[in-house]
Amino acid sequence: MRWGESRLPHGLRLVVAETDLDRARRCGGALWRMTAARARGDELAGGDPDVVNASAAVPPLGAAMTPTGVPDLSGPGR
């Protein structure tokens, strides 16, 4: 199995844009730096809370099930 493949029977088509990966990496980095700063008792880096808040403002991804049981992946957050 490769990263990004579904393990479900008949699988879900997983589509991830490069911009989504970049945003996730930036958010993960900001969260890591914020956690480390708090553990050391340091102040947070200037832009890190803004990065996390911008990520939190994006609608969550989620599949909507159709009457046939096939997920509709075209909803909000795509």
Rosetta blueprint (number, residue, H / E / L):
1 M L
2 R L
3 W L
4 G L
5 E L
6 S L
7 R L
8 L L
9 P L
10 H L
11 G L
12 L L
13 R L
14 L L
15 V L
16 V L
17 A L
18 E H
19 T H
20 D H
21 L H
22 D H
23 R H
24 A H
25 R H
26 R H
27 C H
28 G H
29 G H
30 A H
31 L H
32 W H
33 R H
34 M H
35 T H
36 A H
37 A H
38 R H
39 A H
40 R H
41 G L
42 D L
43 E L
44 L L
45 A L
46 G L
47 G L
48 D H
49 P H
50 D H
51 V H
52 V H
53 N H
54 A H
55 S H
56 A H
57 A L
58 V L
59 P L
60 P L
61 L L
62 G L
63 A L
64 A E
65 M E
66 T L
67 P L
68 T L
69 G L
70 V L
71 P E
72 D E
73 L L
74 S L
75 G L
76 P L
77 G L
78 R L
